[in-house]
Amino acid sequence: MSATTVGLTFKVTPAVKRAPAAERGRILANPGFGRVFSEHMAIASWERGRGWHDAMVRPYGPIAMDPGTSVLHYAQAVFEGLKAYRQQDGRIAVFRPEANANRFRRSARRLALPELPDSAFVEAIDQVVRLDADWVPSEPEHSLYLRPFMYASEVNLAVHPSDEVTFVLIASPSASYFPSGVKPVTVWLSEEFSRAAPGGTGDAKTGGNYAGSLLAQAQAAEHGCDQVVWLDAIEHRWVEEMGGMNLFFVFGSGAKARLMTPELTGTLLPGVTRDSLLMLGQDLGYEVEEGRIGVEQWQAGCADGSLTEAFACGTAAVITPVGAAKSARASWLIGDGKPGAVTMRLRSALVDIQHGAAPDVHRWMHAVPLA
Ligand SMILES: *Cc1c(COP(=O)(O)O)cnc(C)c1O
């Protein structure tokens, strides 16, 4: 962290015109995901040799960009995703922002971008959420989705680490991922495409990983599946993750259930939800482990009944049960194809902490100081 970035403070210019309460209420009643945005955004600039400067919070609006801006050509950019939740007592708290700040710095390093100090990351969130507190929904499982991102803003077509970088934070009210109850997904095991290879950018949260995944996602849909499951790029055998979510497998049942999630080999994205569930699983008395599971082992475990449940986890949906799996050669049910008991117990335990309905023993919730 250079001296110029210590104590980066955001100059606040509140929006003059605000949406009338009735209009806001109409939007918040059915926000969907990522379609509508709150009224403020944070923005800061970085220049090589100067560091971070001109940090501000201002009314939400377009960013003018020269067509020669580096990020449009070479995708030097990283992002984050986290949520602010209305607490049962009416206050607002953000789930583990320090963990996302930390991952944002690690992703930035991998993409040869400057690191934003954790304090500035959290400060940007505090300022935007404080100003847009009315945009944090209070319906069950609704939230204000926060999207920090950083990109190469230098105007230059020469391939090199950008000498100018822009950080932005926007916020989007979002509805429950499962408006009509938690529904299991069917997954397509992609043996043709790879998401990430050793030495690549699989453990960085960068848009390019998503761009490369869209064709496989389309292929999954053609096979009647909801999501892609990525396998390792070398043997196309070891299960890595699902779309933009990490995977967990449950062996056995009841109090003796054992949770297993693929270990972080460098090609998986280290999810904050994954990390939280490893701790929460232990709190609930389950044996938890980071390990390795192959496609044949997944199928065989379901056939002999030892593998009882599977689920995906991430900020957007918290936990999504996986009901069935399909590959070019086989298709099988996981358990009876319905959401499993361990899956749903973990899900409500985490959702309760996020909404302030259960004790926050790990001090995961960051209270936003409201005016
Ligand atoms: C963001 C993301 C996840 C989940 O991370 P969370 O911090 O739990 O939201 C998993 N996989 C990929 C590829 C991701 O981009």
Ligand as a Chemical Component Dictionary entry (heavy atoms), coordinates in Angstrom:
data_LIG
# 
_chem_comp.id                   LIG 
_chem_comp.type                 NON-POLYMER 
_chem_comp.pdbx_formal_charge   0 
_chem_comp.three_letter_code    LIG 
# 
loop_
_chem_comp_atom.comp_id 
_chem_comp_atom.atom_id 
_chem_comp_atom.alt_atom_id 
_chem_comp_atom.type_symbol 
_chem_comp_atom.charge 
_chem_comp_atom.model_Cartn_x 
_chem_comp_atom.model_Cartn_y 
_chem_comp_atom.model_Cartn_z 
_chem_comp_atom.pdbx_ordinal 
LIG C1 C1 C 0 -18.068 -15.368 -7.176  1  
LIG C2 C2 C 0 -17.881 -16.775 -7.594  2  
LIG C3 C3 C 0 -18.169 -17.863 -6.731  3  
LIG C4 C4 C 0 -18.830 -17.723 -5.372  4  
LIG O1 O1 O 0 -18.174 -16.861 -4.508  5  
LIG P1 P1 P 0 -18.955 -16.204 -3.299  6  
LIG O2 O2 O 0 -17.900 -15.362 -2.653  7  
LIG O3 O3 O 0 -19.408 -17.301 -2.418  8  
LIG O4 O4 O 0 -20.084 -15.429 -3.858  9  
LIG C5 C5 C 0 -17.873 -19.139 -7.176  10 
LIG N1 N1 N 0 -17.354 -19.359 -8.410  11 
LIG C6 C6 C 0 -17.098 -18.340 -9.257  12 
LIG C7 C7 C 0 -16.540 -18.656 -10.609 13 
LIG C8 C8 C 0 -17.345 -17.025 -8.889  14 
LIG O5 O5 O 0 -17.094 -16.033 -9.745  15 
# 
loop_
_chem_comp_bond.comp_id 
_chem_comp_bond.atom_id_1 
_chem_comp_bond.atom_id_2 
_chem_comp_bond.value_order 
_chem_comp_bond.pdbx_ordinal 
LIG C1 C2 SING 1  
LIG C2 C3 SING 2  
LIG C2 C8 DOUB 3  
LIG C3 C4 SING 4  
LIG C3 C5 DOUB 5  
LIG C4 O1 SING 6  
LIG O1 P1 SING 7  
LIG P1 O2 DOUB 8  
LIG P1 O3 SING 9  
LIG P1 O4 SING 10 
LIG C5 N1 SING 11 
LIG N1 C6 DOUB 12 
LIG C6 C7 SING 13 
LIG C6 C8 SING 14 
LIG C8 O5 SING 15 
# 
